[in-house]
């Protein structure tokens, strides 16, 4: 009898769009360089010293735009972050106090930073299930969060895993055609298991007439199981835009709740084929509890105990921390310390489906860890334009070199393959990754940083701490639907030019 040999499937071709500038410069830096050369020529007609001064200034600006570190950040970008951080600290924007001693005077614990003005409402979807909707007034975004009970890949054959990955890719590709959807995120959070759920399960299913041996065994399991075990939560946040359309005003939260409620049944049904397990929308109380525990992990046991006895009654105005303080390289919130890293380079080459397994698994040196994948899908028209422009830029970069190099040829081949896949109906989506490590004391931060430094190379990605923006990155890693590029003070076009 002949047997079929099953080989693991690989994945890759993660591309960062190229720029059409000269010698690796961006388009804005190239135009600035050409304009500076013209200014030097014109200044030489007036005075040689004036031309020399303009040339020196042009050289400094070009160097600040052209010199990049190993994370592909220019000198001007790093300087802009330093100036913004100095401005934040001088104005006291890195400090947050709420509750009775807060400046608001309402005695509540609202979320800090970008989510300070957010509101939380609850509605029902097409199946009659209640779901929470977070509204960000500054951008007109409305976010719904789906809680998943992921199956995991333990004792699952490769063929089934490939099927799950294929359905997940198809689900992501369909987001580009989802009406008014502008962003999505997947958050995998690991935390120590307090044992409250196990205690409740045993108490519910135990009877007084149970055999003594069974009772003693359950008592031993209850005392030993929570030690060293972890609780894993997977949440998917979908962000919709309620911005005004031509000739129409901005849609209200009630209108967006109806719109999202009609879309949720199909979205959750599509997740059933992706190993996401049971996918249900989170209620307002559940989402408020999850955010409250993220800002103050010490209340996790209290929240689970209250939930087991009938609910916490926690509201959105009390989901934030009592106090928070942002530092250059970490974030202190209530009784915990956190550091957030951002991915600067996607996996190069081909990877297997379990490339992120070690990164999302619990780690003994990190009390609570969140790995968040951020997605921003392109529409069909935008995707076609992006991949075509990327292909032209790759050809332009290859033609600049007089002697062909293997890397440039590979870039052209990969760009051409991307255009072909997009023409066949595949979606184009931008993605990023944030990693948040939370510990109970400042002395544990070096161990957490060392753990992430070991886990990131194994996942074939490059990461760097989000210096000067730890509070915003911490909030973006939560399932709140924050789209960071739309909250920055510098426009997107200017950042691309830098």
C-alpha positions in Angstrom: 0.0 0.0 0.0 1.4 3.4 -1.0 1.3 6.2 1.6 1.2 9.9 0.9 4.0 11.9 2.4 2.7 15.1 4.0 5.3 17.9 4.1 4.7 21.0 6.2 3.5 24.1 4.3 5.5 27.3 4.5 4.3 30.9 4.3 6.1 34.1 3.4 6.3 37.0 1.0 5.6 39.6 3.7 6.5 42.8 1.9 7.0 46.3 3.0 6.3 48.7 0.1 9.4 50.3 -1.4 9.9 53.9 -2.0 10.7 55.4 -5.4 13.6 57.6 -4.2 17.2 57.6 -5.2 19.7 55.2 -3.4 17.2 54.1 -0.8 15.9 57.6 0.1 12.2 58.2 0.3 10.4 60.2 -2.3 10.2 63.2 0.0 13.9 63.1 0.8 14.8 62.8 -2.9 12.7 65.8 -3.8 14.3 67.7 -0.9 17.7 66.8 -2.2 17.0 67.9 -5.7 15.4 71.1 -4.5 18.5 71.7 -2.3 20.8 71.3 -5.2 18.9 73.9 -7.2 19.1 76.2 -4.1 22.9 75.7 -4.0 23.2 76.7 -7.7 21.1 79.8 -7.2 23.0 80.8 -4.1 26.3 80.5 -5.9 25.1 83.3 -8.3 24.9 85.6 -5.2 27.8 84.6 -3.1 30.2 81.6 -2.8 29.8 81.7 1.0 26.0 81.6 0.7 26.3 78.6 -1.6 28.6 76.9 0.9 26.2 77.5 3.8 23.2 76.1 1.8 25.3 73.1 0.8 26.3 72.4 4.4 22.7 72.7 5.6 21.5 70.4 2.8 24.1 67.8 3.7 23.0 67.8 7.3 19.3 67.5 6.4 20.1 64.7 3.9 22.2 62.9 6.4 19.4 63.1 9.0 17.0 61.6 6.4 19.3 59.1 4.9 21.1 57.6 7.9 19.0 54.7 9.3 19.5 52.4 12.3 18.9 48.7 12.3 15.2 49.3 12.8 15.0 51.5 9.6 14.5 54.7 11.6 16.1 57.9 10.4 18.0 60.4 12.6 15.2 62.9 12.1 12.6 60.5 13.3 14.6 59.7 16.4 15.1 63.4 17.1 11.4 64.2 16.6 10.5 61.5 19.2 13.0 63.0 21.7 11.5 66.5 21.2 7.9 65.2 21.6 8.9 63.3 24.8 10.5 66.4 26.2 7.4 68.4 25.5 5.2 65.8 27.1 7.2 65.6 30.3 7.5 69.4 30.6 3.7 69.8 30.4 3.0 66.9 32.8 1.3 64.8 30.1 3.1 61.6 31.3 1.3 61.7 34.6 -2.3 60.5 35.2 -4.3 60.7 38.4 -8.0 59.7 38.7 -10.5 58.8 41.3 -11.2 61.2 44.2 -7.8 62.9 43.8 -8.1 63.3 40.1 -8.3 66.5 38.2 -11.6 65.7 36.5 -13.5 66.1 39.8 -15.9 63.3 38.9 -14.3 60.7 41.2 -14.2 58.1 38.5 -11.3 56.1 37.0 -11.6 56.7 33.3 -9.1 55.4 30.8 -6.0 57.6 30.3 -4.5 58.9 27.1 -6.0 58.2 23.7 -9.0 56.4 25.1 -9.9 59.1 27.7 -13.0 60.3 25.7 -14.1 56.8 24.7 -17.6 55.6 25.6 -19.0 52.1 25.9 -22.5 51.1 24.9 -24.3 47.8 24.5 -26.6 46.5 21.8 -27.8 43.2 20.3 -26.7 41.6 17.1 -28.8 39.6 14.6 -28.8 36.5 16.8 -30.0 38.5 19.8 -26.6 38.3 21.6 -25.5 41.4 23.5 -22.3 43.0 22.4 -20.2 45.9 23.6 -19.3 48.8 21.3 -16.4 51.2 22.1 -16.8 54.6 20.5 -13.8 56.9 20.0 -15.2 60.4 19.3 -12.0 61.9 18.1 -11.8 59.6 15.0 -15.5 58.6 14.8 -14.5 54.9 15.2 -16.7 52.2 16.7 -15.2 48.9 17.9 -16.7 45.5 18.7 -14.7 42.8 20.5 -15.1 39.1 19.8 -14.0 36.6 22.5 -12.6 33.3 21.1 -11.8 30.0 22.7 -9.0 28.9 20.5 -8.5 25.2 20.0 -4.7 25.1 19.7 -2.6 22.9 17.5 -1.6 20.2 20.0 -2.1 16.7 18.6 -3.4 18.1 15.4 -2.0 16.9 12.0 -0.4 19.2 9.5 -3.2 19.0 7.0 -5.8 20.3 9.5 -3.5 23.1 10.5 -3.0 24.1 6.9 -6.8 24.2 6.5 -7.2 26.4 9.5 -4.5 28.8 8.2 -6.1 28.9 4.8 -9.5 29.8 6.3 -7.9 32.4 8.5 -6.3 34.0 5.5 -9.6 34.0 3.6 -11.3 35.6 6.6 -8.7 38.4 6.7 -8.9 38.8 3.0 -12.7 39.3 3.2 -12.2 42.2 5.7 -11.2 44.3 2.7 -14.7 44.0 1.4 -16.4 44.6 4.8 -18.4 47.8 4.7 -16.9 50.7 6.7 -14.3 48.4 8.4 -11.0 50.1 8.7 -9.0 48.0 11.2 -8.9 44.8 13.1 -6.7 43.3 15.8 -6.1 40.0 17.4 -4.9 39.9 21.0 -3.6 36.8 22.7 -3.2 37.4 26.5 -1.6 35.0 28.9 -1.8 35.4 32.7 -1.5 33.2 35.8 -4.6 31.2 36.6 -6.0 32.1 40.0 -7.9 28.8 40.3 -11.3 30.5 40.9 -12.9 29.0 37.9 -11.7 25.5 38.9 -13.1 26.1 42.4 -16.4 27.1 41.0 -16.5 24.1 38.6 -15.8 21.7 41.5 -18.3 23.2 43.8 -21.0 23.1 41.1 -20.5 19.4 40.3 -19.8 18.1 43.8 -22.3 16.3 46.0 -22.3 15.6 49.7 -22.5 11.8 49.1 -19.4 11.7 47.0 -16.8 9.0 47.8 -14.1 10.1 50.2 -11.3 9.2 47.7 -12.9 11.3 45.0 -13.3 14.3 47.4 -9.7 14.1 48.5 -8.5 13.8 44.9 -10.4 16.9 43.9 -9.1 18.8 47.0 -5.6 17.9 46.0 -6.1 19.0 42.4 -7.6 22.3 43.6 -4.6 23.0 45.7 -1.9 22.1 43.2 -3.3 22.8 39.8 -3.3 26.7 39.9 0.4 26.7 40.7 2.3 27.4 37.5 -0.7 27.1 35.3 -1.8 29.9 32.9 -4.9 31.4 31.5 -5.0 32.2 27.8 -7.5 34.6 26.4 -8.0 35.4 22.7 -9.9 38.5 21.6 -10.5 39.9 18.1 -11.4 43.6 17.8 -13.1 45.0 14.7 -13.1 48.8 14.1 -15.7 50.5 11.9 -15.7 54.1 10.8 -18.8 56.2 11.3 -17.3 59.1 9.4 -19.7 61.3 7.4 -20.3 60.3 3.8 -20.8 62.8 0.9 -24.0 64.6 1.5 -24.7 62.8 4.8 -23.8 63.6 8.5 -21.6 61.5 10.7 -23.5 58.4 11.8 -24.5 58.2 15.5 -23.5 55.3 17.8 -27.1 54.0 17.6 -26.9 53.7 13.8 -23.5 52.1 14.0 -24.7 49.6 16.5 -27.5 48.5 14.1 -24.9 48.3 11.2 -22.4 46.3 13.2 -25.1 44.1 14.8 -26.2 42.9 11.3 -22.6 42.0 10.4 -21.6 40.1 13.5 -23.4 36.8 12.9 -21.6 36.3 9.6 -18.2 37.4 11.0 -18.4 35.0 14.0 -19.6 32.2 11.8 -16.6 32.6 9.5 -14.3 32.3 12.5 -15.6 28.8 13.3 -13.4 27.3 10.5 -10.2 29.0 11.7 -9.6 27.1 14.9 -10.9 30.1 16.8 -13.3 27.9 18.7 -16.5 29.4 20.0 -16.5 33.1 18.9 -19.0 35.3 20.8 -19.2 39.1 21.2 -18.0 40.4 24.5 -20.6 42.2 26.6 -20.0 45.6 28.2 -19.3 44.2 31.6 -16.8 41.6 30.2 -14.9 44.2 28.2 -14.8 46.6 31.2 -13.4 43.8 33.4 -10.8 42.8 30.8 -9.5 46.4 30.5 -9.6 46.9 34.3 -7.5 43.8 34.9 -5.0 44.9 32.2 -4.4 48.2 34.0 -4.4 46.6 37.5 -3.5 42.9 37.4 -3.8 42.7 41.2 -7.6 42.8 41.0 -7.8 39.8 38.6 -8.7 37.3 41.4 -11.3 39.7 42.9 -12.9 40.2 39.5 -13.1 36.4 38.9 -14.6 35.8 42.4 -17.2 38.6 41.9 -18.0 37.2 38.4 -18.6 33.7 40.0 -21.0 35.1 42.5 -23.2 37.0 40.0 -21.1 39.7 38.3 -18.9 42.7 39.1 -21.1 45.5 37.9 -18.0 47.2 36.6 -18.7 50.1 34.3 -16.6 51.8 31.7 -16.0 54.9 33.8 -14.3 52.7 36.4 -12.2 50.5 34.0 -9.1 52.7 34.1 -6.3 52.9 36.6 -6.2 55.0 39.7 -2.8 56.4 38.8 -0.3 55.9 35.9 3.1 57.3 35.0 4.8 57.0 31.7 8.6 56.8 31.5 10.9 56.8 28.4 11.2 53.0 28.3 8.3 51.6 30.5 4.9 52.4 31.8 3.7 52.2 35.4 0.0 51.7 36.0 -1.4 51.2 39.5 0.7 48.4 41.0 2.2 47.0 37.8 5.0 47.9 35.3 4.8 47.3 31.6 7.0 47.5 28.6 5.6 47.4 25.0 7.6 46.5 21.9 6.7 47.1 18.3 7.7 44.9 15.3 10.0 46.7 13.0 10.7 43.8 10.5 8.4 41.0 9.5 9.7 37.5 9.1 12.2 37.2 6.2 11.9 34.3 3.8 9.6 31.4 4.4 8.2 30.4 7.8 6.0 27.6 9.2 2.6 28.0 10.7 3.9 27.8 14.3 6.3 30.6 13.9 4.6 32.7 16.6 3.9 29.8 19.0 6.7 30.5 21.3 5.9 34.2 21.4 2.3 33.8 22.4 2.9 31.0 25.0 3.1 31.9 28.7 6.6 32.7 30.0 7.8 32.2 33.6 9.6 35.6 33.7 6.5 37.6 32.5 3.5 37.8 34.8 1.1 38.9 32.1 1.9 39.1 28.4 -0.2 40.4 25.4 0.7 39.8 21.8 -1.5 41.9 19.5 -1.5 41.7 15.7 -2.8 44.9 14.1 -4.5 44.7 10.7 -5.5 47.5 8.3 -7.1 45.9 5.2 -7.0 47.6 1.8 -10.0 47.7 -0.4 -9.8 45.9 -3.8 -9.0 49.2 -5.6 -6.5 50.3 -3.0 -4.8 46.9 -3.0 -4.3 46.9 -6.8 -2.8 50.4 -6.7 -0.4 49.6 -3.8 1.0 46.4 -5.3 1.4 48.0 -8.8 3.2 50.9 -7.3 5.4 48.6 -5.2 6.3 46.6 -8.3 7.3 49.8 -10.2 9.4 51.0 -7.3 11.2 47.6 -7.1 12.0 47.8 -10.8 13.2 51.3 -10.4 15.5 50.3 -7.5 16.9 47.4 -9.5 17.6 49.6 -12.5 19.6 52.0 -10.4 22.3 49.4 -9.8 24.7 49.0 -12.7 25.6 45.5 -11.6 22.6 43.3 -10.8 22.4 42.0 -7.3 20.5 38.9 -6.1 18.6 40.8 -3.4 17.2 43.3 -5.9 16.2 40.5 -8.3 14.5 38.7 -5.5 12.6 41.9 -4.6 11.4 42.3 -8.2 10.3 38.7 -8.3 8.4 38.9 -5.0 6.7 42.1 -6.0 5.6 40.6 -9.3 4.3 37.5 -7.4 2.3 39.8 -5.2 0.7 41.6 -8.1 -0.3 38.3 -9.6 -1.9 37.1 -6.4 -3.8 40.3 -6.0 -5.1 40.0 -9.6 -6.3 36.5 -8.8 -8.5 37.9 -6.0 -6.3 37.8 -2.9 -6.6 40.6 -0.4 -3.9 43.1 0.5 -3.6 44.0 4.2 -1.2 46.0 6.3 -0.2 44.5 9.6 1.9 45.2 12.6 2.6 43.6 16.0 2.8 44.8 19.5 4.1 42.9 22.5 3.3 44.0 26.1 5.0 42.5 29.0 3.6 43.3 32.5 5.4 42.5 35.7 4.7 43.2 39.4 7.9 45.1 40.3 10.3 47.4 38.5 13.2 45.0 39.4 11.6 42.4 37.2 11.6 44.5 34.0 15.2 43.4 32.9 14.1 39.7 33.1 11.0 40.5 31.0 13.1 42.4 28.4 15.6 39.5 28.2 12.7 37.1 27.6 11.3 39.1 24.8 14.8 39.5 23.3 15.0 35.7 23.2 11.5 35.1 21.9 11.5 37.6 19.1 14.4 36.1 17.1 12.8 32.7 17.4 9.6 34.2 15.8 11.8 35.6 13.0 10.8 39.2 13.7 12.7 42.3 14.8 11.2 44.4 17.6 12.2 47.5 19.5 10.7 49.2 22.6 8.3 52.0 21.8 10.4 54.7 23.4 8.6 57.8 24.4 5.1 56.4 23.6 4.7 53.5 26.1 1.3 54.7 27.3 -0.1 54.9 23.8 1.4 51.6 22.8 0.0 49.9 25.9 -3.5 51.2 25.0 -3.1 50.1 21.4 -2.3 46.6 22.4 -5.6 46.3 24.2 -8.8 45.4 22.3 -10.0 49.0 22.1 -9.8 49.6 18.4 -7.3 52.4 18.5 -5.7 53.1 15.1 -2.5 54.8 16.1 -1.6 56.4 12.7 -4.9 58.4 12.9 -4.0 59.8 16.4 -0.6 61.2 15.6 0.1 64.9 15.4 2.4 64.5 12.3 0.4 63.7 9.1 0.9 60.3 7.4 2.4 61.9 4.3 5.1 63.7 6.3 6.0 60.6 8.2 6.4 58.7 4.9 8.7 61.4 3.6 10.8 61.2 6.6 
